[in-house]
Every structure is written in C-alpha cells, then in structure tokens.
Amino acid sequence: MPADTHPHTRRPHRARLRIALAALATLTSAALTTLPSAAQPHTAVSGRLTGTLADGATWVADVPEQWNGTLLIFSHGFGPTVAQDAPSDAVRTQLLAQGYAMAGSSYDPQGSMWALNSAEHDQFATIGAVTAKIGEPHRTLAVGQSMGGLVNAQLARDGAGRIEGALGLCGLVAGANDLENYQLDAEYTIARLFLPEQDVKLVRFGSADEAAATAKTLTDAVTAAQATAQGRARIALAAAFLNLPAWSPGKTKPAPTDWAGQEAQQYDWLAQGILSFVEGGRYAIEQSVGGNNSWNKGIDYGRLLAGSEHAPQVRALYQAAGLDLRADLESLTQGAAITADPAAVRTAQRTSSAGQGLGMPLLDVHTTADNLVPAQQENRFAARVRAAGDGALLRQAFVERQGHCAFTTAETVAALHALEHRVDTGHWDDAATPAALQESATALGLDGAAYVPYHPARLTVGREDHAHGNR
C-alpha cells in the first residue's frame, strides 16, 4: 500500500489539504475585493452622493444598488453653476433602472456661468472623487448637453485612458468664438437697419443689466418691424445670420418655398425672447474670456449671406417688399467696425473650443430646428474633427423636432446604447444610423422618437479658424 494511503498517514495529509484550501480561499477572497466594480453584483455605496472639489465646485452622483459597472459623467449646460448628473429627471430614472451610475459637477461657482475655464478639469476631478467612494467602474462614458456638449467634446479630445466614449446632446461644439461672431452679425443687422440713429451697445458689456437692456432694445425693434413687409424681409436677413431655424414650437413645418411662413416662425423665436438669452450669454462669455471675442470689421455681408441656406428666402422677401437687398448688404459691410480683444479671442480658443482631435468615439445628437445652438454647428465641428484626422471616431445623428435639447428619454437612451455598441465592439457598424437609432428608441416603449436622415447646412459665420479679429 502506498504510504499516502496508509491509515496512519491519511490524517496528516487531510490536515495539510485543509490548510491549503483555507489559504486558497483567503487569497481568492482578497483577489475578488480588488476586482473592478463591474465584476461585482453590488456596489458598496449606493444612492445619492455629494461632495466638494478643491476649487469649490460641488459634485453629485446617483448610484443604483445593482450597478452595471458603467459610470456616466454628465456635463450640464449654460446656467447657474449647480451640480447635475443627468439631462433630465426622466432620463436619470430610466438609466438608474438600467443600472448606470451617474455623476457630474457644478464647475467652479466662483466664476462666470460660462464656466469653460474650469469645467473640463472639474469633470475629471469628479470622476476621481466618485470612484474613490464607489470603486473603479468597468468603464466611464461622458455625456454632455448644450454648453456641456462643448465640455463633453473636450473630454472626448483629452480623456483617453480615463473615459472610453462620449455622447453629446445639442452640443455647442462650434465653440465660443464662432457663437459670438454669428450672433454679433444678427445683432448688428438689427441695430443698423432698424435703429440707425441709435448707438446700440453690442459688445463689452459692463453688467448683466447692460446686456439685458440691449436685448430689450433689439427685441422691441424686431417686434415693431414685423408689422411691415420691409421689416419682415430685414428680420429674415438677421435670422439668416443668426442661423435661426424656420420652424418654431407648436407650428407645422413650413414648405420649402413658403418664404413668408418661414419668416413668421423665425419671428416666433425672436418674439419669445431669444435675444435675452443671447445677450446674457455674451456677458457671461466676456466675463470668462476677459473681453470681447467677436468682431465684424472686414466682413463682407453680401458674401456672408450668399453662403447661408436661408439666402433664397431673404432674396424672395426683399423682392416682394420692394427693398434693395444689395444696398442693405453694402450698408452693413461699410458700417462694420467692431474689433475684438485679441487676448479674449485667444483665451476663448484655448478654453472654449473643440474639434482639434478626438481620443475616443463620440456620438453627437442634435434636433434639426435648434433655436439656441443651431444644428449647423455640427457641420463646422465635423470639419474640424476630419481635419485633425479623427473623422472615423465621430458620428452625428439628428432628431426632427423644434427646440433646444428637445429630446425624448427614448432618444437619449438609444443614443447611449449606440455609443456602448461602438465601445464594446470597436466598430460603429450600423448602430448609429437614423434607422437603427429610431428602432432602438421605439423598442424602449417610452416616449417616442423621431430620428431622421439629415445633413446640416454650413454654419453661416464668415470667419476662418485662424482669424484673430483685430484686422
């Protein structure tokens, strides 16, 4: 009989085996506690979490008990610097039910509401603060809305190694310099054509009240002008420079050649107070970048209009009103004398731009008739991403609807799932096509969807990326 099976030797062998198995169990338990959170069915911490970063920014997170291991870092839009971790309560509820953890920061509350000086840094710091409490995620995805869509694009550019993919919603991806310049063109057109005897302050606001006064002056001028055919033609010209959609809430989309109907719906946007938002935003951006980052000196307004998708509408309305379009455009060109503060332009380019490259897949979603961040911004952004050599990482999708960030919960969740497909497989395949997104969103059985094939026109801005505004 072999020695290890002898009755007198079997008992010590079993004791050694028990010791070895106990040691193995201890090692296995220790190893499991260091695995990524995605490998565990529960996170140690769940519910609503809050904290404060070194610069005074606050953060908030919502973590489900059954965490799926994915952390979403949400970048909120322009407005009060209050921490948010989802684009809406309904989206938060749905994503928590699907097992996602969500987090987001306020950005630095000591500065301007245009918080691009701190937002990207604060979002990265929030990821660190949250994961210190809930454990390392299996993956982290960025989501951003409106101004936060610009922050999100910066995270997609700089976050490789910390973030695996990004979803932009109605993102202001053309950046602050383009935004301020095309808005200036519209404001200047209203002031020069409707208020030629007044010296309307358009840039370098000293206070929020000063910006609000300009907004009221311009809005009142538009309201009065809407009463005449000549005024409506000139409103259409300003709207073209503003890249303003010709489809307003609660209205049927005008026919492609219903020029008067298009102008009426552009006027709806203006009458609803869009210029108050524009001027308030200008004041905040000027605070953030340290001066005026827009200019129109040297701009040829005839050439600018020629590049607008609304040029046929403007020409038709001018002709119907018996107005000389060429004379108005020449007047605008001759009077264009606003120069930028070069340091402010450089600061805005450094802090408030994106598209210089991508470090991960990015899916941008936009409504086709966005009054505050026109879909044409996606055209401008895509061109920059392609120029950087990263076009294959970008996909853009469009929802046929009026309004800024007017997405359904289903549309948002379906877009997130399409991004996850790209991260999981390394390929977009057909997941981000309009048909696939529409099918995915509809299958959720939530609140409907309207993904459509769409190619936005070029952004009417008339400034090259290298211009500095001090000509």
C-alpha positions in Angstrom: 0.0 0.0 0.0 1.5 3.4 -0.9 2.5 5.5 2.1 0.0 8.3 1.4 -3.0 5.9 1.6 -1.9 4.1 4.8 -4.4 4.7 7.6 -1.7 6.2 9.8 -0.6 8.7 7.2 -4.0 9.8 5.8 -5.0 12.1 8.7 -1.9 14.4 8.4 -2.4 14.6 4.7 -6.0 15.7 5.1 -4.9 18.3 7.6 -2.4 19.7 5.2 -5.1 19.8 2.5 -7.5 21.7 4.7 -4.8 24.3 5.5 -4.0 24.7 1.7 -7.7 25.1 0.8 -8.2 27.7 3.6 -5.2 29.6 2.3 -6.5 29.4 -1.3 -9.9 30.7 -0.1 -8.3 33.6 1.7 -6.3 34.6 -1.4 -9.3 34.2 -3.7 -11.4 36.5 -1.3 -8.6 39.1 -1.3 -8.4 39.0 -5.1 -12.1 39.4 -5.5 -12.1 42.6 -3.4 -9.7 44.2 -5.8 -11.6 43.4 -9.0 -13.2 46.2 -10.9 -16.7 47.1 -9.7 -18.2 45.7 -12.9 -17.2 42.2 -11.7 -19.3 42.6 -8.5 -23.1 42.4 -8.4 -23.4 45.3 -5.9 -21.5 48.5 -5.2 -20.6 49.1 -1.6 -22.1 52.6 -1.7 -25.4 53.5 -3.4 -28.0 56.2 -3.5 -27.4 60.0 -3.7 -23.8 61.1 -3.0 -22.4 64.6 -2.9 -19.0 66.3 -2.4 -16.9 69.3 -3.0 -13.7 69.7 -5.1 -10.6 71.6 -4.4 -11.7 74.7 -6.3 -15.1 74.9 -4.6 -17.0 73.1 -7.3 -19.6 70.6 -5.9 -20.4 67.3 -7.4 -23.4 64.9 -7.2 -23.8 61.3 -8.0 -26.6 58.7 -8.2 -25.6 55.1 -7.8 -28.1 52.2 -8.1 -27.8 49.2 -5.8 -27.5 46.9 -8.8 -24.7 48.8 -10.6 -23.8 47.6 -14.0 -20.3 48.9 -13.7 -20.7 51.9 -16.1 -20.2 55.4 -14.8 -21.7 58.3 -16.8 -20.0 61.7 -16.2 -22.6 64.4 -17.2 -21.6 67.9 -18.2 -24.5 70.4 -17.7 -25.4 73.4 -19.9 -25.1 77.1 -19.6 -26.8 78.5 -16.5 -26.3 78.5 -12.7 -23.3 76.5 -11.6 -25.2 73.8 -9.8 -24.1 70.1 -10.0 -26.2 67.9 -12.2 -25.7 64.3 -13.3 -28.3 63.8 -16.0 -30.1 65.8 -18.7 -33.5 65.3 -17.1 -35.2 63.6 -14.2 -36.8 61.1 -16.6 -33.5 60.2 -18.1 -32.0 59.7 -14.7 -34.8 57.5 -13.6 -34.5 55.3 -16.7 -30.8 55.0 -16.6 -30.8 54.1 -12.8 -33.3 51.4 -13.6 -30.9 50.0 -16.2 -28.0 50.0 -13.6 -25.9 53.0 -14.6 -24.2 55.2 -12.1 -24.2 58.9 -12.9 -22.1 61.9 -11.7 -21.5 65.5 -12.6 -20.0 68.7 -11.2 -21.2 72.2 -10.8 -18.0 73.6 -12.3 -16.3 76.4 -10.4 -19.0 78.5 -8.8 -16.7 81.5 -8.3 -16.5 82.4 -11.9 -18.8 83.1 -14.9 -21.7 80.9 -15.8 -19.7 80.3 -19.0 -17.5 78.0 -16.8 -15.3 76.7 -19.5 -12.2 77.8 -17.6 -12.8 75.0 -15.0 -15.4 72.6 -16.4 -13.1 70.0 -18.0 -10.8 69.9 -15.0 -13.8 69.7 -12.6 -15.3 66.8 -14.5 -12.1 64.8 -14.4 -11.8 65.5 -10.7 -15.4 64.4 -10.2 -14.6 61.0 -11.8 -11.8 60.6 -9.3 -13.9 61.7 -6.3 -16.8 59.4 -7.2 -14.7 56.3 -7.9 -13.0 56.8 -4.6 -16.3 56.2 -3.0 -18.0 53.5 -5.2 -15.0 51.7 -6.7 -13.4 51.7 -10.1 -16.0 51.4 -12.9 -15.7 48.8 -15.6 -15.9 51.8 -18.0 -16.7 55.5 -17.9 -18.7 57.3 -20.6 -19.1 61.1 -20.9 -22.4 62.7 -21.7 -22.9 66.5 -22.2 -25.7 68.8 -23.1 -25.7 72.3 -24.7 -22.7 74.2 -23.4 -21.9 70.9 -21.6 -21.8 69.4 -25.1 -18.8 71.5 -25.7 -17.3 70.4 -22.4 -18.1 66.8 -23.5 -16.3 67.3 -26.8 -13.2 68.5 -24.8 -13.4 65.4 -22.6 -13.6 63.3 -25.8 -10.5 65.0 -27.0 -8.4 64.8 -23.8 -9.9 62.0 -21.8 -8.3 58.9 -23.3 -7.3 56.5 -20.5 -10.0 57.9 -18.2 -13.1 57.8 -20.5 -14.0 55.3 -23.1 -16.6 57.1 -25.2 -18.7 60.3 -25.3 -22.3 61.2 -26.1 -23.1 64.8 -27.0 -26.6 66.2 -26.8 -27.4 69.5 -28.6 -23.8 70.5 -28.1 -22.4 74.0 -28.6 -19.5 72.3 -30.4 -18.5 75.2 -32.8 -17.1 77.0 -29.7 -17.3 80.4 -28.2 -15.7 82.4 -31.0 -18.0 81.2 -33.7 -21.0 81.5 -31.4 -20.2 85.1 -30.5 -19.4 86.1 -34.1 -22.6 84.9 -35.9 -24.7 86.2 -33.1 -23.0 89.6 -33.4 -23.8 89.6 -37.2 -27.5 89.2 -36.4 -27.5 91.8 -33.6 -25.6 94.3 -35.7 -28.0 93.8 -38.6 -31.0 94.6 -36.4 -29.3 97.6 -34.8 -28.1 99.1 -38.1 -31.2 98.5 -40.2 -33.9 99.2 -37.6 -32.2 101.7 -35.3 -29.7 103.6 -37.5 -29.9 106.7 -35.3 -29.2 104.9 -32.1 -25.8 103.9 -30.7 -26.8 100.4 -29.5 -24.1 98.8 -27.3 -23.4 95.3 -28.8 -20.2 94.2 -27.1 -18.1 94.7 -24.0 -21.0 94.7 -21.5 -20.2 96.1 -18.1 -23.0 94.3 -16.3 -25.8 91.8 -16.8 -28.3 94.7 -16.7 -26.5 96.4 -19.6 -26.8 93.2 -21.6 -30.5 92.9 -20.8 -31.1 96.5 -21.9 -29.5 95.8 -25.3 -31.7 92.6 -25.6 -34.8 94.6 -24.9 -33.9 97.4 -27.4 -33.2 94.9 -30.2 -36.3 92.8 -29.4 -38.5 95.8 -29.4 -37.1 96.8 -32.8 -37.9 93.4 -34.2 -41.4 93.5 -32.8 -42.1 96.8 -34.4 -40.6 95.7 -37.7 -42.7 92.6 -38.0 -45.7 94.9 -38.9 -44.4 95.7 -42.4 -43.2 93.7 -45.4 -40.0 95.7 -45.4 -39.4 94.9 -41.7 -40.2 91.2 -42.2 -37.6 91.0 -45.0 -34.9 92.5 -42.8 -35.9 90.3 -39.9 -35.3 87.3 -42.3 -31.8 88.7 -43.1 -30.9 89.0 -39.4 -32.3 85.5 -38.8 -30.2 84.1 -41.6 -27.0 85.5 -39.9 -28.2 84.0 -36.6 -28.6 80.6 -38.3 -32.1 80.6 -36.9 -34.4 77.7 -37.9 -37.6 78.5 -39.8 -39.7 76.1 -37.7 -41.0 77.1 -34.3 -42.7 75.1 -31.5 -46.4 74.3 -31.9 -46.3 75.0 -35.6 -46.4 72.9 -38.7 -43.1 73.0 -40.5 -43.4 75.5 -43.4 -43.0 74.3 -47.0 -39.5 74.7 -48.6 -40.6 77.7 -50.6 -43.1 79.2 -48.1 -40.9 82.2 -47.5 -43.4 84.2 -45.6 -44.3 81.2 -43.4 -40.6 80.6 -42.7 -40.1 84.2 -41.6 -43.2 84.1 -39.4 -41.8 81.2 -37.5 -38.3 82.7 -37.2 -40.1 85.8 -35.8 -41.7 83.4 -33.2 -38.3 82.6 -31.8 -37.3 86.2 -31.6 -40.6 87.3 -30.0 -40.2 84.5 -27.4 -37.0 86.2 -26.1 -34.1 84.5 -27.8 -32.1 87.8 -27.8 -32.3 88.0 -24.0 -30.6 84.6 -23.8 -28.1 85.7 -26.5 -27.1 88.9 -24.7 -27.0 87.3 -21.3 -24.7 84.6 -22.8 -22.5 87.3 -24.3 -22.0 89.0 -21.0 -21.1 85.7 -19.3 -18.6 84.7 -22.1 -17.0 88.1 -22.0 -16.6 87.7 -18.2 -15.0 84.3 -18.8 -12.6 85.2 -21.6 -11.7 88.6 -20.3 -13.1 90.8 -23.0 -14.9 90.9 -26.4 -14.0 87.8 -28.5 -16.2 88.8 -31.6 -15.6 91.2 -34.5 -17.2 92.2 -37.8 -14.5 94.6 -39.2 -13.7 93.4 -42.6 -16.7 91.2 -43.0 -18.4 91.2 -46.4 -22.1 90.8 -45.6 -23.0 90.1 -49.2 -20.7 87.1 -49.3 -21.8 86.1 -45.8 -25.5 85.9 -47.0 -24.5 84.0 -50.1 -23.3 81.2 -48.0 -26.5 80.9 -46.0 -29.1 78.2 -46.5 -31.7 81.0 -46.0 -30.4 83.2 -48.8 -33.2 82.3 -51.2 -35.8 83.2 -48.6 -34.2 86.5 -47.9 -33.9 87.4 -51.6 -37.6 86.5 -52.2 -38.8 88.5 -49.2 -36.7 91.6 -50.2 -38.1 91.4 -53.8 -41.7 91.1 -52.5 -41.2 94.1 -50.2 -39.6 96.2 -53.0 -36.4 96.6 -50.9 -32.9 96.8 -52.3 -31.1 93.9 -50.8 -27.7 94.9 -52.3 -28.0 98.3 -50.7 -28.7 96.9 -47.2 -25.8 94.4 -47.5 -23.4 97.2 -48.7 -24.5 99.3 -45.8 -23.8 96.5 -43.3 -20.4 95.9 -44.9 -19.4 99.6 -44.8 -20.5 100.1 -41.2 -18.8 97.0 -39.9 -16.2 98.4 -37.5 -16.3 96.2 -34.3 -12.9 94.7 -33.4 -12.2 92.0 -30.9 -9.8 92.0 -28.0 -7.1 89.6 -29.3 -6.3 88.2 -25.8 -10.0 87.3 -25.4 -10.1 85.6 -28.8 -7.0 83.5 -27.8 -8.5 82.7 -24.4 -11.8 81.6 -25.9 -9.9 79.4 -28.4 -7.9 77.8 -25.6 -10.7 77.3 -23.2 -13.9 77.2 -25.2 -13.3 75.3 -28.4 -13.2 71.7 -29.5 -12.6 69.6 -32.6 -8.9 69.7 -32.5 -9.0 65.9 -32.3 -10.7 63.0 -30.6 -9.3 60.5 -28.2 -12.3 58.2 -28.2 -15.6 57.6 -30.1 -18.1 60.5 -29.9 -21.7 60.4 -30.9 -23.4 63.8 -31.3 -27.2 64.1 -31.4 -29.0 67.3 -32.4 -32.5 68.5 -33.2 -32.9 69.7 -36.7 -34.5 73.0 -35.6 -32.5 74.1 -32.6 -33.0 77.8 -31.9 -30.1 78.3 -29.5 -27.4 76.0 -30.8 -28.2 75.5 -34.5 -27.6 72.1 -36.0 -25.2 73.8 -38.4 -22.6 73.8 -35.6 -22.3 70.1 -36.1 -21.2 70.7 -39.7 -18.5 73.1 -38.5 -17.3 70.7 -35.8 -17.2 67.7 -38.0 -15.0 69.5 -40.5 -12.5 70.3 -37.7 -12.5 66.7 -36.5 -11.9 65.4 -40.0 -9.1 67.9 -40.5 -7.5 66.5 -37.3 -7.7 63.0 -38.8 -10.2 61.6 -36.4 -13.4 61.6 -38.6 -13.8 57.8 -38.2 -14.4 58.3 -34.4 -17.3 60.8 -34.9 -20.9 60.0 -35.7 -23.7 62.6 -35.7 -27.4 61.9 -35.6 -30.5 64.2 -35.9 -33.9 64.3 -34.4 -36.7 66.1 -36.4 -38.0 68.4 -33.8 -38.1 72.1 -32.9 -36.3 73.4 -29.9 -33.0 73.3 -28.0 -32.2 69.9 -26.4 -35.8 68.8 -27.0 -35.1 65.1 -26.9 -37.3 62.3 -25.6 -36.0 60.0 -23.0 -36.1 57.2 -25.5 -33.9 59.1 -28.0 -31.3 59.8 -25.3 -31.1 56.2 -24.0 -31.0 54.8 -27.5 -28.1 57.0 -28.4 -26.2 55.9 -25.3 -26.7 52.3 -26.3 -25.4 53.0 -29.7 -22.3 54.5 -28.2 -21.9 51.5 -26.0 -22.0 49.3 -29.1 -19.1 51.2 -30.5 -17.1 51.0 -27.3 -17.8 47.2 -26.9 -17.1 46.2 -30.5 -14.6 48.8 -31.7 -16.9 49.5 -34.7 -19.9 51.8 -35.2 -21.4 49.2 -37.7 -24.9 50.4 -38.3 -25.8 51.2 -34.7 -25.7 55.0 -35.1 -27.7 55.2 -38.3 -31.0 57.0 -38.2 -32.9 53.8 -38.8 -31.1 51.8 -36.1 -31.4 54.6 -33.6 -35.1 55.0 -34.4 -35.7 51.3 -34.0 -33.8 51.1 -30.7 -35.6 54.1 -29.3 -39.0 52.9 -30.3 -38.4 49.5 -28.8 -37.9 51.0 -25.4 -41.6 51.7 -25.3 -41.1 55.1 -23.6 -42.0 58.5 -25.1 -41.4 58.1 -28.8 -38.6 59.1 -31.2 -38.0 61.0 -34.4 -34.6 60.1 -35.7 -34.2 61.1 -39.4 -31.6 61.2 -42.1 -30.3 64.8 -42.1 -27.3 66.7 -43.2 -27.0 70.2 -41.7 -26.0 73.1 -43.9 -22.8 75.0 -43.4 -22.7 77.3 -40.4 -23.1 81.0 -41.5 -20.2 82.6 -39.7 -17.8 84.1 -42.2 -14.6 83.8 -40.1 -11.8 81.4 -40.6 -10.4 79.4 -37.6 -7.1 81.3 -37.7 -8.6 84.8 -37.7 -7.9 86.9 -34.6 -10.4 89.7 -35.1 -8.0 92.6 -35.0 -7.9 93.5 -38.6 
